[in-house]
Amino acid sequence: MDTNRQFQSFESHCSNVFLCHQDSLQFVELDQLCDGIEDCGEEASVCQAKNSFEKTLSISKLTVLGDTARFHYCIPGLGNMERLAGSCVKETFYSPNHPVFGAISSVSLTLPNTTFSCEHAFGEAHVFLSCTGRCKDTTCPLDLKSSVRHDSCKLKGTFLTLAKRQFLTAVVKTENGYENMFFLCQNRNCLTYDKVCDLVNDCGDNSDEVNCTN
């Protein structure tokens, strides 16, 4: 559903309304929406959600810019959309190596203040959500007790820096700077989080997909 066109504010003499079609001027008053009467041909699809917000929310996109990430959601039903409005909170995800000198090892997340099914979350979205306890019936795929040291896995084009002020770790250079967020495969390969729980055997031994529920 295109949430950009669900609400439209007109002049003061007109209340908020639901626009029937993107290229149509026809609309339905909000107090008449989901009243069982089909006024514009698509009310049924808007009002059909019978499950709770937590069960129907899915991740449609994840935007990561440096050390910040914002989740974009797809939810059916006007009531569910209203429940989402204003309910997002900010939380910080820390990699097992945090802090890492000169590198990004934590991400500030904007996400719903609830738990929900993560069956439609993949890659970084699945890692961030499951490891911050937002996913129902899903464990974090990362081994939070195992730090990525400079010789933990086979990586090309890496640089060395200090982690936790205790040991050397590997970092890679990206367009956002140096990063230190890796998934440790059982065969000593290392992956970035976008390749974890993405339904693809990126490690080569499938260890990046074993603990995933999507």
Secondary structure, 3 states (H helix, E strand, C coil): CCHHHCCECCCCCCCCEEECCCCCCCEEEHHHCCCCCCCCCCHHHHHCCCCCHHHHCEEEEEEEECCEEEEEEECCCHHHHHHHCCCEEEEEEECCCCCECCCECEEEEEEECCCECCCCCCCHHHHHHHHCCCECCCCCCCCCCCCCCCCCCECCCEEEEEECCCEEEEEEEECCEEECCEEECCCCEEEEHHHCCCCCCCCCCCCCCCCCCC
